[in-house]
Amino acid sequence: MAEKAMVFIDGGWLYKCRTALFSKLGEENFEIDYAKLPRLLCEDVANALDEDVSLVRTLYFGTIPSARSGFNTSKQYAFYEFLERNCRYQTNIQEINVGGEESRSQSTWVDVSMATNMVYYGTLPTVMDIAIVVSDNVDLFPAIRRVRYLGKRVQVVTARGISEESLAALGVGDFDPIYLDDHAAEVKLVRERVKRVCKQCGREEETTWAGPDFFCSNCRGRHRTP
Ligand SMILES: [Zn+2]
């Protein structure tokens, strides 16, 4: 029977990690293939274990600077909705007031939430055999140790050159850390250009848009779905 893996992603950490991926490929910017990432990590663990690994769920933790801080949060909420709907992530998002007197650290909320969830799923008897932790933050290490005491295995994911803590990640898990920059080419989102028929006028046009309804460049804007 396949080992059951759950993936815990620190969204802020992953965002910071992008620069290591860009420099690995000598590019300035690209998008991460969020749908592919958890499966890729499971494959890596499966190779290390020489056993089948089945992805149970991906949990994503992130914060949004609250609207009270003067930020427009709609883009970020749209991104989290994309993770939920298109990538089947379970997102754990908190609006945090940044700036001003009540200013709070965004990473504290993420660390505590990740630690709580890891230990919670670790105590459930049949849900998770392996926790794949996408972060090398030392604040998570006590929780990682606790999960291991519970008999679960932990895979830590780190990246070279983005964090001084990546060295500390060497000894904390059950396996050698996965270096995300080694997978930069696989993690990079490659959008396929395909010909699609416009829902409004029926004209064919090349596009990288993979959503359900396609509108051509002429009709776009006038008939955009809300
Ligand atoms: Zn059209």
py3Dmol code that shows the C-alpha trace and the ligand (Angstrom):
import py3Dmol

protein = """\
ATOM      1  CA  MET A   1       0.000   0.000   0.000  1.00  0.00           C
ATOM      2  CA  ALA A   2       1.216   3.464  -0.842  1.00  0.00           C
ATOM      3  CA  GLU A   3       2.539   5.748   1.885  1.00  0.00           C
ATOM      4  CA  LYS A   4       0.195   8.667   2.473  1.00  0.00           C
ATOM      5  CA  ALA A   5       1.784  12.083   2.195  1.00  0.00           C
ATOM      6  CA  MET A   6       0.494  15.497   3.123  1.00  0.00           C
ATOM      7  CA  VAL A   7       2.237  18.618   1.851  1.00  0.00           C
ATOM      8  CA  PHE A   8       2.470  21.714   4.078  1.00  0.00           C
ATOM      9  CA  ILE A   9       3.443  24.871   2.195  1.00  0.00           C
ATOM     10  CA  ASP A  10       4.546  28.135   3.785  1.00  0.00           C
ATOM     11  CA  GLY A  11       3.332  30.492   1.057  1.00  0.00           C
ATOM     12  CA  GLY A  12       5.631  33.329   2.084  1.00  0.00           C
ATOM     13  CA  TRP A  13       8.641  31.038   2.117  1.00  0.00           C
ATOM     14  CA  LEU A  14       7.811  29.643  -1.308  1.00  0.00           C
ATOM     15  CA  TYR A  15       7.387  33.148  -2.687  1.00  0.00           C
ATOM     16  CA  LYS A  16      10.799  34.121  -1.353  1.00  0.00           C
ATOM     17  CA  CYS A  17      12.246  30.940  -2.815  1.00  0.00           C
ATOM     18  CA  ARG A  18      11.287  31.959  -6.354  1.00  0.00           C
ATOM     19  CA  THR A  19      14.432  34.069  -6.689  1.00  0.00           C
ATOM     20  CA  ALA A  20      16.599  30.958  -6.154  1.00  0.00           C
ATOM     21  CA  LEU A  21      14.617  29.207  -8.896  1.00  0.00           C
ATOM     22  CA  PHE A  22      14.943  32.148 -11.279  1.00  0.00           C
ATOM     23  CA  SER A  23      18.696  32.439 -10.817  1.00  0.00           C
ATOM     24  CA  LYS A  24      19.081  28.680 -11.270  1.00  0.00           C
ATOM     25  CA  LEU A  25      17.540  28.964 -14.734  1.00  0.00           C
ATOM     26  CA  GLY A  26      19.096  32.358 -15.449  1.00  0.00           C
ATOM     27  CA  GLU A  27      15.696  34.000 -15.813  1.00  0.00           C
ATOM     28  CA  GLU A  28      14.232  37.092 -14.238  1.00  0.00           C
ATOM     29  CA  ASN A  29      10.761  35.843 -13.549  1.00  0.00           C
ATOM     30  CA  PHE A  30       8.373  32.980 -14.190  1.00  0.00           C
ATOM     31  CA  GLU A  31       5.337  31.415 -12.608  1.00  0.00           C
ATOM     32  CA  ILE A  32       5.437  28.323 -10.446  1.00  0.00           C
ATOM     33  CA  ASP A  33       3.363  25.327 -11.490  1.00  0.00           C
ATOM     34  CA  TYR A  34       1.406  25.043  -8.255  1.00  0.00           C
ATOM     35  CA  ALA A  35      -0.664  22.102  -9.474  1.00  0.00           C
ATOM     36  CA  LYS A  36       2.471  20.117 -10.272  1.00  0.00           C
ATOM     37  CA  LEU A  37       4.602  21.035  -7.250  1.00  0.00           C
ATOM     38  CA  PRO A  38       3.060  18.680  -4.618  1.00  0.00           C
ATOM     39  CA  ARG A  39       3.113  15.708  -7.007  1.00  0.00           C
ATOM     40  CA  LEU A  40       6.719  16.453  -7.873  1.00  0.00           C
ATOM     41  CA  LEU A  41       7.694  16.434  -4.188  1.00  0.00           C
ATOM     42  CA  CYS A  42       5.844  13.149  -3.638  1.00  0.00           C
ATOM     43  CA  GLU A  43       7.756  11.592  -6.550  1.00  0.00           C
ATOM     44  CA  ASP A  44      11.019  12.674  -4.968  1.00  0.00           C
ATOM     45  CA  VAL A  45      10.081  11.094  -1.642  1.00  0.00           C
ATOM     46  CA  ALA A  46       8.904   7.950  -3.438  1.00  0.00           C
ATOM     47  CA  ASN A  47      12.307   7.670  -5.118  1.00  0.00           C
ATOM     48  CA  ALA A  48      14.130   8.165  -1.813  1.00  0.00           C
ATOM     49  CA  LEU A  49      11.964   5.537  -0.114  1.00  0.00           C
ATOM     50  CA  ASP A  50      11.681   3.222  -3.079  1.00  0.00           C
ATOM     51  CA  GLU A  51       7.989   2.927  -2.198  1.00  0.00           C
ATOM     52  CA  ASP A  52       4.788   4.317  -3.684  1.00  0.00           C
ATOM     53  CA  VAL A  53       3.703   7.631  -2.203  1.00  0.00           C
ATOM     54  CA  SER A  54       0.144   8.859  -2.514  1.00  0.00           C
ATOM     55  CA  LEU A  55      -0.693  12.557  -2.108  1.00  0.00           C
ATOM     56  CA  VAL A  56      -3.557  12.935   0.353  1.00  0.00           C
ATOM     57  CA  ARG A  57      -3.757  16.719   0.490  1.00  0.00           C
ATOM     58  CA  THR A  58      -1.802  19.934   0.099  1.00  0.00           C
ATOM     59  CA  LEU A  59      -2.211  22.566   2.795  1.00  0.00           C
ATOM     60  CA  TYR A  60      -1.154  26.097   1.938  1.00  0.00           C
ATOM     61  CA  PHE A  61      -0.611  28.746   4.598  1.00  0.00           C
ATOM     62  CA  GLY A  62      -0.531  32.411   3.798  1.00  0.00           C
ATOM     63  CA  THR A  63      -1.371  35.865   4.996  1.00  0.00           C
ATOM     64  CA  ILE A  64      -2.828  38.929   3.329  1.00  0.00           C
ATOM     65  CA  PRO A  65      -2.112  42.474   4.445  1.00  0.00           C
ATOM     66  CA  SER A  66      -5.574  43.492   5.536  1.00  0.00           C
ATOM     67  CA  ALA A  67      -7.646  46.026   3.636  1.00  0.00           C
ATOM     68  CA  ARG A  68      -7.381  48.181   6.749  1.00  0.00           C
ATOM     69  CA  SER A  69      -3.697  48.606   5.918  1.00  0.00           C
ATOM     70  CA  GLY A  70      -4.742  50.181   2.607  1.00  0.00           C
ATOM     71  CA  PHE A  71      -3.981  47.197   0.366  1.00  0.00           C
ATOM     72  CA  ASN A  72      -6.187  45.974  -2.437  1.00  0.00           C
ATOM     73  CA  THR A  73      -6.608  42.327  -1.503  1.00  0.00           C
ATOM     74  CA  SER A  74      -8.687  41.157  -4.489  1.00  0.00           C
ATOM     75  CA  LYS A  75      -5.712  39.831  -6.480  1.00  0.00           C
ATOM     76  CA  GLN A  76      -4.468  37.788  -3.561  1.00  0.00           C
ATOM     77  CA  TYR A  77      -7.896  36.344  -2.832  1.00  0.00           C
ATOM     78  CA  ALA A  78      -8.180  35.431  -6.540  1.00  0.00           C
ATOM     79  CA  PHE A  79      -4.832  33.623  -6.291  1.00  0.00           C
ATOM     80  CA  TYR A  80      -5.937  31.652  -3.237  1.00  0.00           C
ATOM     81  CA  GLU A  81      -9.172  30.758  -4.994  1.00  0.00           C
ATOM     82  CA  PHE A  82      -7.110  29.505  -7.937  1.00  0.00           C
ATOM     83  CA  LEU A  83      -5.089  27.303  -5.536  1.00  0.00           C
ATOM     84  CA  GLU A  84      -8.309  25.884  -4.074  1.00  0.00           C
ATOM     85  CA  ARG A  85     -10.235  25.331  -7.284  1.00  0.00           C
ATOM     86  CA  ASN A  86      -7.596  24.542  -9.877  1.00  0.00           C
ATOM     87  CA  CYS A  87      -4.865  22.967  -7.758  1.00  0.00           C
ATOM     88  CA  ARG A  88      -7.076  21.355  -5.082  1.00  0.00           C
ATOM     89  CA  TYR A  89      -5.096  22.943  -2.270  1.00  0.00           C
ATOM     90  CA  GLN A  90      -6.633  23.484   1.123  1.00  0.00           C
ATOM     91  CA  THR A  91      -5.732  27.089   1.847  1.00  0.00           C
ATOM     92  CA  ASN A  92      -5.352  28.559   5.329  1.00  0.00           C
ATOM     93  CA  ILE A  93      -5.344  32.303   4.970  1.00  0.00           C
ATOM     94  CA  GLN A  94      -5.353  35.082   7.526  1.00  0.00           C
ATOM     95  CA  GLU A  95      -5.687  38.803   7.017  1.00  0.00           C
ATOM     96  CA  ILE A  96      -3.006  40.539   9.051  1.00  0.00           C
ATOM     97  CA  ASN A  97      -2.843  44.187   9.892  1.00  0.00           C
ATOM     98  CA  VAL A  98       0.560  45.433   8.764  1.00  0.00           C
ATOM     99  CA  GLY A  99       1.967  48.831   9.558  1.00  0.00           C
ATOM    100  CA  GLY A 100       0.643  50.980  12.363  1.00  0.00           C
ATOM    101  CA  GLU A 101       0.568  50.269  16.043  1.00  0.00           C
ATOM    102  CA  GLU A 102      -1.191  46.912  15.863  1.00  0.00           C
ATOM    103  CA  SER A 103       1.295  45.657  13.281  1.00  0.00           C
ATOM    104  CA  ARG A 104       1.955  41.935  13.588  1.00  0.00           C
ATOM    105  CA  SER A 105       4.426  39.535  12.089  1.00  0.00           C
ATOM    106  CA  GLN A 106       2.945  37.639   9.169  1.00  0.00           C
ATOM    107  CA  SER A 107       5.312  34.703   9.530  1.00  0.00           C
ATOM    108  CA  THR A 108       4.294  34.029  13.139  1.00  0.00           C
ATOM    109  CA  TRP A 109       0.732  33.249  12.083  1.00  0.00           C
ATOM    110  CA  VAL A 110       1.958  30.936   9.323  1.00  0.00           C
ATOM    111  CA  ASP A 111       4.448  29.111  11.561  1.00  0.00           C
ATOM    112  CA  VAL A 112       1.939  28.511  14.341  1.00  0.00           C
ATOM    113  CA  SER A 113      -0.764  27.381  11.903  1.00  0.00           C
ATOM    114  CA  MET A 114       1.565  25.020  10.080  1.00  0.00           C
ATOM    115  CA  ALA A 115       2.910  23.561  13.319  1.00  0.00           C
ATOM    116  CA  THR A 116      -0.599  23.043  14.702  1.00  0.00           C
ATOM    117  CA  ASN A 117      -1.821  21.330  11.547  1.00  0.00           C
ATOM    118  CA  MET A 118       1.244  19.108  11.207  1.00  0.00           C
ATOM    119  CA  VAL A 119       0.913  17.843  14.764  1.00  0.00           C
ATOM    120  CA  TYR A 120      -2.861  17.478  14.433  1.00  0.00           C
ATOM    121  CA  TYR A 121      -2.635  15.328  11.297  1.00  0.00           C
ATOM    122  CA  GLY A 122       0.296  13.479  12.872  1.00  0.00           C
ATOM    123  CA  THR A 123      -1.916  12.356  15.753  1.00  0.00           C
ATOM    124  CA  LEU A 124      -4.659  11.029  13.484  1.00  0.00           C
ATOM    125  CA  PRO A 125      -4.004   7.325  13.051  1.00  0.00           C
ATOM    126  CA  THR A 126      -4.616   6.714   9.350  1.00  0.00           C
ATOM    127  CA  VAL A 127      -4.401  10.025   7.516  1.00  0.00           C
ATOM    128  CA  MET A 128      -0.698  10.723   7.066  1.00  0.00           C
ATOM    129  CA  ASP A 129       2.486   8.658   6.969  1.00  0.00           C
ATOM    130  CA  ILE A 130       4.763  11.391   5.633  1.00  0.00           C
ATOM    131  CA  ALA A 131       4.677  15.157   6.139  1.00  0.00           C
ATOM    132  CA  ILE A 132       6.370  17.107   3.356  1.00  0.00           C
ATOM    133  CA  VAL A 133       7.235  20.532   4.756  1.00  0.00           C
ATOM    134  CA  VAL A 134       7.876  23.285   2.213  1.00  0.00           C
ATOM    135  CA  SER A 135       9.885  25.583   4.483  1.00  0.00           C
ATOM    136  CA  ASP A 136      13.180  25.367   6.327  1.00  0.00           C
ATOM    137  CA  ASN A 137      12.147  27.778   9.065  1.00  0.00           C
ATOM    138  CA  VAL A 138      13.708  26.724  12.389  1.00  0.00           C
ATOM    139  CA  ASP A 139      10.533  27.845  14.186  1.00  0.00           C
ATOM    140  CA  LEU A 140       8.866  24.743  12.722  1.00  0.00           C
ATOM    141  CA  PHE A 141      11.495  22.323  14.001  1.00  0.00           C
ATOM    142  CA  PRO A 142       9.854  21.599  17.400  1.00  0.00           C
ATOM    143  CA  ALA A 143       6.649  20.602  15.596  1.00  0.00           C
ATOM    144  CA  ILE A 144       8.601  18.526  13.076  1.00  0.00           C
ATOM    145  CA  ARG A 145      10.331  16.662  15.923  1.00  0.00           C
ATOM    146  CA  ARG A 146       6.981  16.059  17.606  1.00  0.00           C
ATOM    147  CA  VAL A 147       5.520  14.645  14.390  1.00  0.00           C
ATOM    148  CA  ARG A 148       8.481  12.299  14.134  1.00  0.00           C
ATOM    149  CA  TYR A 149       7.989  11.146  17.760  1.00  0.00           C
ATOM    150  CA  LEU A 150       4.488  10.179  16.640  1.00  0.00           C
ATOM    151  CA  GLY A 151       6.050   7.753  14.175  1.00  0.00           C
ATOM    152  CA  LYS A 152       5.490   9.820  11.069  1.00  0.00           C
ATOM    153  CA  ARG A 153       8.253  10.644   8.634  1.00  0.00           C
ATOM    154  CA  VAL A 154       9.103  14.198   7.659  1.00  0.00           C
ATOM    155  CA  GLN A 155      10.592  15.495   4.443  1.00  0.00           C
ATOM    156  CA  VAL A 156      11.923  19.055   4.618  1.00  0.00           C
ATOM    157  CA  VAL A 157      12.067  21.143   1.446  1.00  0.00           C
ATOM    158  CA  THR A 158      14.657  23.896   1.243  1.00  0.00           C
ATOM    159  CA  ALA A 159      16.516  25.917  -1.391  1.00  0.00           C
ATOM    160  CA  ARG A 160      20.105  26.995  -1.786  1.00  0.00           C
ATOM    161  CA  GLY A 161      21.034  30.599  -1.292  1.00  0.00           C
ATOM    162  CA  ILE A 162      17.747  31.983  -0.027  1.00  0.00           C
ATOM    163  CA  SER A 163      17.965  31.155   3.622  1.00  0.00           C
ATOM    164  CA  GLU A 164      20.708  30.796   6.184  1.00  0.00           C
ATOM    165  CA  GLU A 165      18.589  28.132   7.784  1.00  0.00           C
ATOM    166  CA  SER A 166      18.839  25.680   4.922  1.00  0.00           C
ATOM    167  CA  LEU A 167      21.906  24.131   6.561  1.00  0.00           C
ATOM    168  CA  ALA A 168      19.948  23.528   9.735  1.00  0.00           C
ATOM    169  CA  ALA A 169      17.373  21.676   7.667  1.00  0.00           C
ATOM    170  CA  LEU A 170      19.938  18.952   7.002  1.00  0.00           C
ATOM    171  CA  GLY A 171      19.348  17.065  10.213  1.00  0.00           C
ATOM    172  CA  VAL A 172      15.760  17.706  11.121  1.00  0.00           C
ATOM    173  CA  GLY A 173      13.825  15.422   8.810  1.00  0.00           C
ATOM    174  CA  ASP A 174      13.956  11.721   8.032  1.00  0.00           C
ATOM    175  CA  PHE A 175      15.462  12.214   4.601  1.00  0.00           C
ATOM    176  CA  ASP A 176      18.019  14.484   2.987  1.00  0.00           C
ATOM    177  CA  PRO A 177      16.293  17.796   2.280  1.00  0.00           C
ATOM    178  CA  ILE A 178      14.792  18.336  -1.150  1.00  0.00           C
ATOM    179  CA  TYR A 179      16.437  21.376  -2.741  1.00  0.00           C
ATOM    180  CA  LEU A 180      13.727  23.093  -4.696  1.00  0.00           C
ATOM    181  CA  ASP A 181      16.271  24.842  -6.928  1.00  0.00           C
ATOM    182  CA  ASP A 182      17.319  21.392  -8.200  1.00  0.00           C
ATOM    183  CA  HIS A 183      13.780  21.136  -9.582  1.00  0.00           C
ATOM    184  CA  ALA A 184      13.589  24.666 -10.975  1.00  0.00           C
ATOM    185  CA  ALA A 185      12.984  23.535 -14.551  1.00  0.00           C
ATOM    186  CA  GLU A 186      10.192  21.171 -13.491  1.00  0.00           C
ATOM    187  CA  VAL A 187       8.553  23.662 -11.133  1.00  0.00           C
ATOM    188  CA  LYS A 188       8.421  26.364 -13.799  1.00  0.00           C
ATOM    189  CA  LEU A 189       4.956  26.715 -15.268  1.00  0.00           C
ATOM    190  CA  VAL A 190       4.939  26.113 -18.999  1.00  0.00           C
ATOM    191  CA  ARG A 191       1.806  27.442 -20.589  1.00  0.00           C
ATOM    192  CA  GLU A 192       0.740  25.580 -23.670  1.00  0.00           C
ATOM    193  CA  ARG A 193      -0.434  27.704 -26.589  1.00  0.00           C
ATOM    194  CA  VAL A 194      -3.561  26.185 -28.102  1.00  0.00           C
ATOM    195  CA  LYS A 195      -6.214  27.324 -30.550  1.00  0.00           C
ATOM    196  CA  ARG A 196      -9.580  27.951 -28.909  1.00  0.00           C
ATOM    197  CA  VAL A 197     -12.958  29.061 -30.164  1.00  0.00           C
ATOM    198  CA  CYS A 198     -14.334  32.348 -28.801  1.00  0.00           C
ATOM    199  CA  LYS A 199     -17.526  31.781 -26.864  1.00  0.00           C
ATOM    200  CA  GLN A 200     -18.975  35.068 -28.117  1.00  0.00           C
ATOM    201  CA  CYS A 201     -18.109  35.340 -31.826  1.00  0.00           C
ATOM    202  CA  GLY A 202     -16.881  31.845 -32.664  1.00  0.00           C
ATOM    203  CA  ARG A 203     -13.509  33.064 -33.981  1.00  0.00           C
ATOM    204  CA  GLU A 204     -10.463  30.852 -33.393  1.00  0.00           C
ATOM    205  CA  GLU A 205      -7.460  32.346 -31.665  1.00  0.00           C
ATOM    206  CA  GLU A 206      -4.222  31.090 -30.104  1.00  0.00           C
ATOM    207  CA  THR A 207      -4.172  31.407 -26.351  1.00  0.00           C
ATOM    208  CA  THR A 208      -2.507  30.176 -23.178  1.00  0.00           C
ATOM    209  CA  TRP A 209      -5.766  30.640 -21.220  1.00  0.00           C
ATOM    210  CA  ALA A 210      -6.855  27.295 -19.792  1.00  0.00           C
ATOM    211  CA  GLY A 211     -10.028  28.444 -18.010  1.00  0.00           C
ATOM    212  CA  PRO A 212     -13.492  27.142 -18.896  1.00  0.00           C
ATOM    213  CA  ASP A 213     -14.752  29.999 -21.105  1.00  0.00           C
ATOM    214  CA  PHE A 214     -12.567  31.577 -23.757  1.00  0.00           C
ATOM    215  CA  PHE A 215     -13.190  35.002 -25.300  1.00  0.00           C
ATOM    216  CA  CYS A 216     -11.009  36.283 -28.168  1.00  0.00           C
ATOM    217  CA  SER A 217      -9.014  39.500 -27.962  1.00  0.00           C
ATOM    218  CA  ASN A 218     -11.821  41.424 -29.682  1.00  0.00           C
ATOM    219  CA  CYS A 219     -14.552  40.245 -27.370  1.00  0.00           C
ATOM    220  CA  ARG A 220     -12.514  40.213 -24.184  1.00  0.00           C
ATOM    221  CA  GLY A 221     -13.370  42.979 -21.758  1.00  0.00           C
ATOM    222  CA  ARG A 222     -16.825  43.409 -23.227  1.00  0.00           C
ATOM    223  CA  HIS A 223     -17.953  39.922 -22.208  1.00  0.00           C
ATOM    224  CA  ARG A 224     -15.694  39.070 -19.347  1.00  0.00           C
ATOM    225  CA  THR A 225     -17.369  36.836 -16.804  1.00  0.00           C
ATOM    226  CA  PRO A 226     -17.439  38.477 -13.397  1.00  0.00           C
TER     227      PRO A 226
END
"""
ligand_1 = """\
1
ZN
Zn -14.738 36.842 -30.033
"""
view = py3Dmol.view(width=600, height=400)
view.addModel(protein, "pdb")
view.setStyle({"model": 0}, {"cartoon": {"style": "trace"}})
view.addModel(ligand_1, "xyz")
view.setStyle({"model": 1}, {"stick": {}})
view.zoomTo()
view.show()
